[in-house]
Amino acid sequence: MTVAVVTGATRGVGKGIALALGETGATVYVTGRSTVDEAAAAVTERGGRGIGIRVDHTRDDEVQALFEQVGAVDLVVANAWGGYEHEGWRAFETPFWEQPLSRWSAVIDAGLRAQYTTARFALPRMVEQGCGLLVFTGGFDDPRYFLGDVLYDVGKIATNRLVADLGRVLAPHGVNVVGVYPGFTRTEAVVDAFAADGREPPDETHSPEFVGRAVVHLLADPEIASLTGTGAQAAAYAERYGFTDVDGRAIERFALPDELRLT
């Protein structure tokens, strides 16, 4: 039976990944700062075994304790990401030079660094085992584009580099590292943002579980080593493995408008 850890799994993409893993019968440790028991119960309802552990991923001691408690693990999904709690999407409408310096901690410490520490404390066990899959959900599949906000862009693209560097470093140890980057995802936050304007999310959005299906297929791929150190949108993996969204739709890769292209 697969043992997995999904960080930041109480809602959004993380919860979608946890639910998809639950459908395969996996034991899934779901982490977050709240409602972890509810998320774990949802995993169990899908046929897996959900275990909720309350973790603040900005606290190194709590992340270390998480992996000491879990022990042997087949899959770790570094998904926890901060920066949305206070200003949310409004930060994208504020010029960089008018944003408070506190956004650095909100986005980089609670986002990029949270993913880094997850890898740091998960990998000793995986290296000792000589196997395992580490997935990062931050990042974007085309760094030639600007993601709309300086700090958000820097943090997400830095995750790409984590994937590439760790893929190179861990290949001799039998541990694979892959980026699974969501496209335009119909998370709770996105639904609420559109609802505030009296609208529904557009048709090109996909469910959080669509990202989870990409992770499930990667975990089952006997040739996963050929992908280590690389990342792609969930839609690209859907094309590779032939899966659809939960409503049966084929999802196309999300493309940013040309005016956001940097080169």
VOSEBA-866862 format. One line per 8 residues: number of its first residue (from 1); their letters; for each residue x, y, z of N, C-alpha, C, CB. Coordinates in steps of 0.05 Angstrom, whole numbers, plus 5000, padded with zeros to 4 digits. Glycine has a CB too. Layout:
NUM> A> X/Y/Z/X/Y/Z/X/Y/Z/X/Y/Z ~ ...
***
This chain:
1> MTVAVVTG> 5017/4976/5000/5000/5000/5000/5018/5025/5000/4981/5000/5024 ~ 5011/5044/4983/5026/5069/4981/5022/5086/5006/5017/5085/4956 ~ 5043/5097/5016/5043/5116/5038/5051/5143/5027/5061/5107/5063 ~ 5034/5163/5030/5039/5189/5018/5036/5211/5039/5021/5194/4994 ~ 5050/5233/5035/5047/5257/5051/5040/5279/5031/5073/5264/5068 ~ 5018/5293/5036/5011/5316/5019/5009/5341/5037/4984/5311/5004 ~ 5026/5360/5033/5026/5383/5050/5006/5404/5040/5054/5396/5052 ~ 4995/5419/5058/4975/5439/5050/4951/5426/5037/4988/5459/5031
9> ATRGVGKG> 4941/5405/5050/4920/5389/5037/4892/5393/5048/4928/5360/5039 ~ 4888/5414/5062/4861/5419/5074/4842/5430/5054/4863/5436/5098 ~ 4852/5441/5032/4834/5453/5011/4850/5455/4985/4823/5480/5020 ~ 4837/5464/4964/4851/5470/4939/4864/5447/4926/4871/5492/4944 ~ 4887/5452/4913/4901/5432/4898/4910/5409/4917/4925/5444/4884 ~ 4920/5416/4941/4929/5395/4959/4908/5375/4966/4940/5408/4984 ~ 4884/5386/4972/4862/5367/4978/4854/5351/4954/4838/5383/4988 ~ 4855/5363/4930/4848/5347/4906/4868/5324/4902/4849/5365/4882
17> IALALGET> 4893/5329/4907/4914/5308/4905/4909/5286/4926/4942/5320/4908 ~ 4903/5294/4950/4898/5275/4971/4874/5257/4965/4894/5289/4998 ~ 4853/5269/4954/4829/5254/4947/4835/5234/4925/4806/5273/4939 ~ 4849/5243/4905/4856/5225/4882/4873/5201/4892/4871/5240/4860 ~ 4891/5206/4910/4907/5185/4922/4890/5166/4939/4930/5196/4939 ~ 4871/5178/4953/4852/5161/4969/4837/5141/4952/4833/5179/4984 ~ 4830/5149/4928/4815/5131/4910/4832/5107/4901/4806/5147/4885 ~ 4858/5109/4904/4876/5086/4898/4880/5068/4922/4903/5096/4887
25> GATVYVTG> 4869/5075/4945/4872/5060/4969/4897/5067/4986/4874/5031/4962 ~ 4909/5090/4979/4934/5098/4993/4928/5107/5021/4948/5119/4977 ~ 4949/5105/5038/4949/5118/5064/4960/5146/5059/4966/5103/5085 ~ 4945/5167/5065/4952/5194/5059/4953/5211/5084/4933/5206/5038 ~ 4976/5221/5091/4979/5240/5112/4974/5268/5101/5008/5239/5126 ~ 4953/5281/5111/4946/5308/5101/4954/5328/5122/4916/5310/5094 ~ 4968/5349/5114/4977/5369/5133/4964/5396/5127/5007/5371/5133 ~ 4964/5413/5147/4955/5440/5144/4952/5452/5172/4928/5441/5129
33> RSTVDEAA> 4944/5477/5173/4941/5491/5198/4913/5489/5210/4949/5520/5195 ~ 4894/5478/5194/4867/5475/5203/4852/5454/5187/4852/5503/5201 ~ 4830/5445/5198/4812/5426/5185/4825/5401/5173/4796/5440/5162 ~ 4848/5392/5186/4861/5369/5175/4845/5344/5179/4889/5365/5189 ~ 4830/5342/5201/4813/5318/5206/4791/5316/5185/4801/5319/5234 ~ 4780/5338/5177/4759/5337/5157/4770/5328/5130/4746/5365/5153 ~ 4794/5338/5123/4806/5329/5098/4814/5300/5099/4831/5346/5092 ~ 4824/5291/5122/4832/5263/5125/4807/5245/5122/4846/5258/5152
41> AAVTERGG> 4785/5253/5134/4760/5237/5132/4751/5235/5103/4738/5250/5149 ~ 4754/5256/5088/4746/5256/5060/4763/5236/5044/4749/5284/5047 ~ 4789/5234/5051/4807/5214/5038/4797/5186/5045/4836/5218/5047 ~ 4790/5181/5070/4780/5155/5078/4754/5148/5064/4776/5154/5108 ~ 4737/5167/5060/4712/5163/5046/4716/5154/5017/4694/5188/5047 ~ 4739/5162/5006/4745/5155/4978/4758/5127/4976/4764/5176/4966 ~ 4762/5115/4999/4773/5087/4998/4801/5085/5008/4772/5077/4970 ~ 4814/5107/5015/4841/5105/5026/4840/5107/5056/4858/5128/5015
49> RGIGIRVD> 4863/5113/5068/4865/5117/5096/4876/5145/5101/4883/5095/5110 ~ 4860/5164/5109/4869/5191/5113/4877/5196/5142/4847/5210/5106 ~ 4900/5208/5145/4910/5215/5172/4917/5245/5172/4936/5197/5179 ~ 4904/5260/5189/4908/5288/5190/4929/5296/5211/4883/5303/5196 ~ 4948/5312/5204/4968/5322/5222/4970/5352/5219/4996/5309/5217 ~ 4965/5366/5241/4966/5395/5241/4995/5405/5240/4951/5407/5265 ~ 5002/5419/5219/5030/5428/5215/5030/5457/5205/5045/5410/5195 ~ 5045/5474/5217/5051/5500/5207/5077/5498/5192/5052/5522/5230
57> HTRDDEVQ> 5076/5499/5165/5100/5494/5149/5120/5517/5148/5091/5488/5121 ~ 5114/5538/5164/5135/5558/5168/5152/5552/5193/5122/5586/5171 ~ 5145/5531/5207/5160/5523/5231/5176/5497/5225/5141/5518/5255 ~ 5202/5500/5224/5219/5477/5217/5215/5453/5236/5248/5485/5216 ~ 5212/5459/5262/5210/5437/5281/5184/5421/5276/5210/5448/5310 ~ 5163/5434/5267/5138/5419/5262/5141/5402/5237/5115/5438/5259 ~ 5155/5412/5217/5159/5397/5192/5177/5373/5198/5172/5415/5170 ~ 5198/5377/5213/5215/5355/5221/5200/5333/5236/5239/5365/5237
65> ALFEQVGA> 5183/5342/5255/5168/5323/5271/5148/5308/5254/5152/5338/5293 ~ 5137/5320/5233/5119/5307/5215/5132/5282/5203/5110/5326/5193 ~ 5156/5285/5192/5168/5263/5178/5180/5242/5197/5190/5273/5160 ~ 5186/5251/5221/5194/5231/5242/5170/5214/5249/5205/5245/5267 ~ 5146/5225/5250/5122/5210/5256/5114/5192/5233/5099/5229/5262 ~ 5117/5201/5209/5108/5185/5186/5126/5161/5181/5107/5202/5160 ~ 5153/5165/5183/5171/5143/5177/5174/5138/5148/5162/5118/5191 ~ 5174/5112/5140/5177/5105/5112/5154/5116/5095/5178/5074/5109
73> VDLVVANA> 5162/5127/5072/5142/5141/5055/5149/5136/5026/5141/5171/5061 ~ 5128/5132/5009/5132/5127/4981/5130/5153/4964/5112/5107/4971 ~ 5113/5171/4973/5108/5195/4958/5105/5219/4977/5082/5192/4941 ~ 5119/5241/4970/5115/5266/4984/5108/5288/4964/5142/5274/5000 ~ 5086/5301/4969/5078/5323/4952/5081/5349/4968/5048/5320/4943 ~ 5101/5365/4959/5106/5391/4971/5088/5412/4959/5136/5400/4968 ~ 5065/5416/4972/5044/5433/4960/5038/5458/4977/5019/5417/4957 ~ 5044/5457/5002/5037/5480/5020/5049/5506/5008/5048/5475/5048
81> WGGYEHEG> 5032/5526/5007/5040/5552/4996/5024/5574/5009/5037/5552/4965 ~ 5038/5595/5017/5024/5618/5030/5023/5642/5013/5038/5624/5056 ~ 5015/5664/5025/5015/5690/5011/4987/5699/5002/5032/5688/4988 ~ 4967/5681/5005/4940/5689/4996/4922/5698/5019/4928/5665/4982 ~ 4931/5693/5044/4913/5695/5067/4902/5724/5071/4927/5686/5091 ~ 4919/5744/5067/4911/5771/5075/4902/5788/5051/4934/5784/5090 ~ 4920/5792/5032/4914/5809/5009/4901/5793/4986/4939/5822/4999 ~ 4906/5767/4987/4894/5750/4966/4903/5759/4938/4864/5750/4968
89> WRAFETPF> 4884/5758/4919/4889/5765/4892/4892/5795/4887/4868/5754/4874 ~ 4885/5811/4908/4887/5840/4905/4917/5848/4902/4875/5854/4929 ~ 4935/5832/4912/4963/5839/4910/4972/5841/4881/4980/5818/4924 ~ 4959/5827/4863/4966/5828/4835/4958/5855/4822/4952/5805/4820 ~ 4942/5870/4836/4933/5896/4825/4949/5919/4837/4904/5900/4831 ~ 4968/5913/4856/4984/5933/4869/5012/5933/4858/4984/5929/4900 ~ 5023/5956/4850/5050/5957/4840/5070/5947/4861/5058/5986/4832 ~ 5091/5934/4851/5111/5922/4869/5121/5942/4890/5134/5911/4853
97> WEQPLSRW> 5127/5967/4881/5139/5987/4899/5119/5998/4920/5150/6009/4883 ~ 5094/5990/4917/5074/5999/4937/5066/5976/4955/5049/6010/4923 ~ 5076/5952/4951/5069/5929/4967/5086/5929/4993/5073/5903/4952 ~ 5075/5920/5015/5090/5919/5040/5111/5898/5039/5071/5914/5064 ~ 5133/5903/5053/5155/5883/5053/5147/5857/5066/5179/5895/5068 ~ 5126/5858/5081/5116/5833/5094/5107/5812/5074/5093/5840/5112 ~ 5102/5821/5049/5094/5801/5028/5117/5781/5023/5087/5815/5002 ~ 5142/5789/5028/5164/5770/5024/5160/5745/5041/5191/5783/5030
105> SAVIDAGL> 5155/5750/5067/5150/5727/5085/5125/5712/5077/5148/5738/5114 ~ 5104/5726/5069/5079/5713/5062/5082/5694/5039/5058/5733/5057 ~ 5097/5703/5018/5100/5687/4994/5124/5669/4994/5101/5706/4970 ~ 5147/5680/5002/5172/5664/5000/5175/5645/5023/5196/5682/4998 ~ 5172/5655/5048/5175/5638/5071/5153/5617/5074/5176/5655/5096 ~ 5128/5626/5070/5106/5607/5072/5101/5592/5047/5081/5622/5080 ~ 5115/5598/5025/5112/5585/5000/5137/5569/4992/5105/5605/4978 ~ 5156/5583/4979/5180/5570/4970/5195/5556/4992/5198/5591/4956
113> RAQYTTAR> 5200/5570/5014/5215/5558/5036/5200/5535/5048/5221/5579/5058 ~ 5174/5536/5049/5158/5514/5060/5162/5489/5042/5128/5521/5061 ~ 5164/5493/5016/5170/5470/4999/5198/5460/5003/5165/5478/4970 ~ 5216/5478/5006/5245/5471/5011/5248/5454/5036/5262/5496/5012 ~ 5235/5463/5058/5238/5449/5083/5224/5421/5082/5227/5465/5106 ~ 5202/5420/5067/5189/5394/5064/5209/5374/5051/5164/5397/5046 ~ 5222/5383/5030/5242/5366/5017/5265/5359/5036/5253/5379/4992 ~ 5274/5379/5050/5297/5376/5068/5292/5354/5089/5304/5402/5082
121> FALPRMVE> 5268/5353/5100/5263/5334/5122/5251/5307/5111/5244/5346/5142 ~ 5241/5307/5087/5230/5282/5076/5253/5265/5064/5209/5288/5055 ~ 5273/5278/5052/5292/5264/5036/5311/5245/5051/5308/5283/5021 ~ 5319/5250/5076/5337/5231/5089/5325/5203/5090/5343/5239/5117 ~ 5299/5201/5095/5285/5175/5096/5284/5163/5068/5257/5178/5108 ~ 5277/5179/5048/5275/5168/5021/5302/5159/5010/5263/5189/5002 ~ 5323/5175/5016/5350/5167/5007/5358/5141/5020/5370/5189/5013 ~ 5352/5138/5046/5358/5114/5060/5343/5090/5048/5350/5116/5090
129> QGCGLLVF> 5318/5094/5040/5302/5073/5027/5313/5066/4999/5273/5081/5025 ~ 5325/5086/4986/5335/5082/4958/5312/5084/4938/5348/5056/4956 ~ 5290/5096/4945/5268/5099/4927/5249/5120/4937/5253/5072/4922 ~ 5230/5128/4920/5210/5147/4927/5206/5168/4906/5217/5160/4954 ~ 5183/5182/4908/5177/5204/4890/5170/5229/4906/5152/5196/4872 ~ 5184/5250/4898/5179/5277/4910/5167/5295/4888/5206/5289/4922 ~ 5143/5305/4894/5129/5322/4875/5127/5350/4886/5101/5310/4868 ~ 5132/5370/4869/5128/5398/4875/5105/5408/4858/5154/5415/4871
137> TGGFDDPR> 5086/5422/4871/5063/5433/4855/5067/5463/4849/5038/5429/4871 ~ 5086/5476/4862/5091/5504/4854/5104/5504/4827/5109/5518/4875 ~ 5110/5528/4817/5124/5530/4791/5105/5534/4768/5140/5505/4786 ~ 5117/5537/4745/5101/5541/4720/5117/5529/4698/5096/5572/4715 ~ 5103/5518/4678/5117/5502/4658/5130/5519/4636/5097/5484/4645 ~ 5127/5546/4636/5140/5562/4616/5151/5588/4629/5120/5569/4593 ~ 5176/5587/4638/5187/5611/4652/5192/5635/4634/5214/5603/4664 ~ 5184/5633/4608/5187/5657/4591/5164/5677/4596/5186/5648/4561
145> YFLGDVLY> 5145/5670/4613/5123/5687/4619/5124/5698/4647/5096/5673/4614 ~ 5113/5722/4651/5111/5735/4677/5083/5727/4689/5114/5766/4674 ~ 5083/5718/4714/5059/5708/4726/5041/5730/4738/5066/5688/4746 ~ 5048/5755/4734/5030/5776/4742/5037/5792/4766/5004/5765/4745 ~ 5055/5781/4783/5063/5795/4807/5092/5787/4813/5045/5788/4832 ~ 5109/5806/4819/5138/5800/4821/5145/5778/4841/5153/5826/4829 ~ 5135/5781/4866/5142/5761/4886/5130/5734/4879/5133/5770/4913 ~ 5105/5734/4870/5092/5709/4863/5108/5695/4840/5063/5714/4854
153> DVGKIATN> 5116/5711/4821/5131/5700/4798/5158/5689/4807/5136/5722/4777 ~ 5173/5704/4824/5199/5695/4833/5197/5669/4849/5212/5717/4850 ~ 5177/5668/4867/5173/5644/4883/5166/5619/4867/5152/5649/4904 ~ 5147/5623/4848/5138/5600/4832/5160/5590/4814/5114/5607/4816 ~ 5174/5608/4800/5195/5599/4782/5219/5587/4797/5204/5623/4764 ~ 5224/5596/4821/5245/5584/4837/5239/5555/4843/5249/5600/4864 ~ 5214/5548/4845/5207/5520/4849/5216/5503/4825/5177/5517/4853 ~ 5214/5514/4801/5224/5500/4778/5253/5491/4782/5222/5517/4752
161> RLVADLGR> 5269/5510/4793/5297/5505/4797/5302/5484/4819/5312/5530/4804 ~ 5285/5484/4839/5286/5463/4860/5282/5435/4847/5265/5467/4882 ~ 5262/5433/4829/5257/5408/4816/5281/5399/4800/5232/5410/4798 ~ 5292/5417/4784/5315/5410/4767/5340/5403/4783/5322/5434/4748 ~ 5346/5419/4803/5370/5413/4819/5367/5388/4835/5375/5437/4838 ~ 5345/5384/4849/5341/5360/4865/5340/5335/4847/5316/5362/4882 ~ 5328/5338/4823/5328/5315/4805/5356/5306/4799/5314/5323/4779 ~ 5374/5325/4795/5402/5318/4788/5416/5305/4813/5417/5343/4779
169> VLAPHGVN> 5412/5317/4836/5425/5308/4860/5416/5281/4869/5422/5328/4882 ~ 5390/5276/4866/5378/5251/4877/5377/5228/4858/5350/5257/4886 ~ 5382/5232/4833/5381/5210/4813/5399/5186/4822/5390/5220/4786 ~ 5423/5191/4831/5440/5167/4839/5429/5152/4864/5467/5177/4845 ~ 5409/5164/4878/5399/5152/4902/5372/5138/4897/5395/5173/4923 ~ 5362/5138/4872/5337/5124/4866/5312/5140/4873/5337/5098/4880 ~ 5315/5165/4880/5292/5182/4887/5286/5200/4863/5298/5198/4913 ~ 5261/5200/4855/5254/5217/4832/5240/5242/4841/5235/5201/4813
177> VVGVYPGF> 5244/5264/4826/5233/5290/4832/5219/5301/4808/5255/5310/4843 ~ 5194/5308/4810/5179/5317/4787/5161/5341/4795/5161/5294/4775 ~ 5159/5360/4778/5140/5382/4782/5114/5377/4768/5152/5408/4771 ~ 5092/5380/4783/5065/5378/4772/5052/5405/4776/5048/5354/4785 ~ 5050/5420/4755/5041/5448/4757/5012/5451/4749/5059/5466/4740 ~ 4995/5460/4768/4967/5465/4761/4964/5486/4739/4951/5473/4786 ~ 4944/5483/4723/4936/5504/4705/4917/5523/4718/4924/5492/4679 ~ 4896/5530/4705/4875/5547/4716/4856/5529/4732/4859/5563/4693
185> TRTEAVVD> 4861/5528/4759/4848/5509/4776/4823/5521/4790/4867/5498/4796 ~ 4802/5505/4790/4777/5514/4803/4778/5509/4833/4753/5500/4790 ~ 4797/5522/4847/4799/5520/4876/4776/5536/4889/4826/5529/4885 ~ 4774/5532/4915/4754/5547/4930/4759/5578/4927/4754/5539/4959 ~ 4784/5585/4927/4791/5614/4925/4783/5625/4898/4821/5618/4930 ~ 4788/5610/4877/4780/5619/4850/4750/5620/4847/4792/5600/4829 ~ 4736/5600/4858/4707/5601/4856/4696/5625/4871/4695/5575/4868 ~ 4707/5631/4895/4697/5653/4911/4703/5680/4897/4711/5653/4939
193> AFAADGRE> 4727/5682/4884/4734/5706/4870/4715/5713/4847/4763/5705/4860 ~ 4708/5692/4832/4689/5696/4810/4661/5701/4821/4689/5672/4792 ~ 4654/5688/4842/4627/5692/4854/4623/5720/4864/4623/5672/4876 ~ 4645/5732/4874/4644/5760/4883/4635/5779/4861/4670/5768/4895 ~ 4641/5771/4836/4634/5788/4813/4608/5777/4800/4656/5788/4792 ~ 4595/5758/4813/4571/5747/4802/4575/5728/4778/4552/5768/4794 ~ 4599/5716/4777/4605/5699/4754/4613/5671/4763/4628/5711/4737 ~ 4613/5653/4744/4624/5626/4747/4652/5624/4736/4605/5604/4734
201> PPDETHSP> 4669/5607/4746/4696/5604/4734/4693/5595/4705/4713/5583/4750 ~ 4711/5604/4687/4709/5597/4659/4712/5567/4653/4729/5612/4643 ~ 4704/5560/4630/4704/5531/4622/4731/5519/4622/4691/5528/4595 ~ 4752/5535/4617/4779/5523/4616/4791/5516/4643/4798/5543/4602 ~ 4777/5523/4664/4787/5515/4691/4783/5484/4694/4772/5530/4713 ~ 4800/5473/4711/4797/5445/4718/4795/5441/4748/4821/5429/4706 ~ 4787/5418/4756/4784/5412/4785/4811/5408/4798/4766/5387/4789 ~ 4813/5412/4825/4837/5405/4839/4845/5375/4836/4834/5412/4868
209> EFVGRAVV> 4825/5358/4834/4830/5329/4832/4843/5322/4805/4804/5314/4835 ~ 4840/5339/4785/4854/5335/4760/4884/5334/4764/4847/5356/4739 ~ 4894/5352/4781/4923/5352/4788/4930/5326/4803/4930/5377/4805 ~ 4912/5318/4820/4916/5293/4835/4918/5269/4817/4894/5288/4855 ~ 4902/5268/4796/4904/5246/4777/4931/5245/4763/4881/5248/4756 ~ 4943/5269/4758/4969/5270/4746/4990/5257/4765/4978/5298/4740 ~ 4987/5263/4791/5006/5252/4811/5002/5222/4812/5001/5265/4839 ~ 4978/5212/4812/4972/5183/4814/4985/5169/4790/4942/5178/4814
217> HLLADPEI> 4983/5180/4766/4995/5167/4743/5025/5168/4743/4984/5180/4717 ~ 5036/5189/4752/5065/5191/4755/5076/5170/4774/5074/5219/4764 ~ 5062/5167/4797/5071/5148/4817/5070/5119/4806/5052/5149/4841 ~ 5052/5113/4787/5049/5086/4776/5067/5082/4752/5020/5081/4769 ~ 5080/5103/4742/5096/5101/4717/5122/5086/4722/5101/5129/4706 ~ 5126/5063/4709/5151/5048/4713/5175/5062/4701/5148/5020/4701 ~ 5170/5082/4684/5192/5097/4672/5194/5125/4683/5189/5098/4642 ~ 5186/5129/4708/5186/5155/4720/5214/5167/4721/5174/5154/4748
225> ASLTGTGA> 5234/5151/4723/5262/5161/4724/5269/5178/4700/5282/5138/4726 ~ 5255/5173/4677/5261/5189/4653/5250/5218/4656/5249/5176/4629 ~ 5233/5222/4675/5221/5249/4679/5233/5264/4702/5191/5246/4683 ~ 5250/5251/4718/5261/5264/4742/5276/5290/4735/5279/5245/4757 ~ 5271/5310/4751/5284/5336/4746/5269/5354/4727/5311/5332/4735 ~ 5245/5345/4718/5229/5361/4699/5201/5366/4711/5226/5346/4673 ~ 5187/5385/4699/5160/5392/4708/5143/5399/4685/5161/5414/4729 ~ 5117/5396/4688/5097/5402/4667/5070/5407/4680/5096/5380/4646
233> QAAAYAER> 5053/5420/4665/5025/5423/4675/5011/5396/4676/5010/5443/4656 ~ 4992/5395/4694/4976/5370/4696/4964/5362/4669/4954/5374/4717 ~ 4957/5382/4653/4945/5376/4627/4964/5362/4609/4936/5402/4614 ~ 4990/5367/4611/5010/5353/4595/5012/5324/4603/5038/5367/4597 ~ 5010/5319/4629/5010/5291/4638/4984/5277/4630/5014/5290/4669 ~ 4962/5292/4628/4937/5279/4619/4940/5269/4591/4914/5300/4621 ~ 4954/5285/4574/4960/5276/4547/4978/5252/4546/4972/5299/4530 ~ 4997/5251/4564/5016/5229/4565/5003/5203/4574/5040/5236/4584
241> YGFTDVDG> 4986/5205/4594/4975/5181/4606/4946/5175/4598/4977/5183/4636 ~ 4933/5195/4586/4906/5190/4576/4884/5192/4596/4905/5163/4563 ~ 4886/5209/4616/4864/5212/4635/4850/5239/4630/4875/5211/4664 ~ 4826/5242/4642/4810/5265/4639/4804/5277/4667/4783/5259/4624 ~ 4790/5299/4667/4781/5311/4692/4758/5294/4704/4772/5341/4688 ~ 4750/5301/4728/4730/5285/4742/4703/5285/4727/4726/5295/4770 ~ 4698/5306/4711/4673/5307/4696/4675/5296/4668/4663/5336/4694 ~ 4698/5283/4662/4702/5270/4636/4714/5288/4615/4677/5259/4627
249> RAIERFAL> 4719/5313/4621/4729/5332/4601/4759/5328/4597/4723/5361/4608 ~ 4768/5331/4572/4796/5333/4566/4805/5362/4571/4803/5323/4536 ~ 4826/5365/4586/4835/5392/4594/4859/5400/4577/4841/5394/4624 ~ 4858/5423/4565/4881/5433/4550/4900/5449/4568/4872/5451/4527 ~ 4925/5450/4561/4945/5465/4576/4937/5494/4577/4973/5462/4563 ~ 4939/5506/4601/4932/5534/4604/4955/5551/4594/4927/5540/4634 ~ 4948/5571/4577/4968/5588/4565/4963/5617/4574/4968/5586/4535 ~ 4984/5631/4583/4982/5659/4590/4981/5676/4565/5006/5667/4607
257> PDELRLT> 4969/5700/4566/4968/5717/4543/4996/5726/4534/4950/5742/4549 ~ 4998/5732/4508/5024/5739/4497/5036/5764/4509/5022/5744/4467 ~ 5019/5782/4519/5030/5807/4530/5045/5803/4556/5007/5827/4535 ~ 5043/5779/4568/5059/5773/4592/5085/5759/4586/5042/5756/4611 ~ 5090/5755/4561/5115/5741/4553/5139/5760/4558/5114/5732/4524 ~ 5160/5749/4570/5184/5765/4577/5204/5767/4554/5197/5754/4601 ~ 5205/5747/4537/5225/5747/4516/5212/5740/4489/5248/5728/4522
***
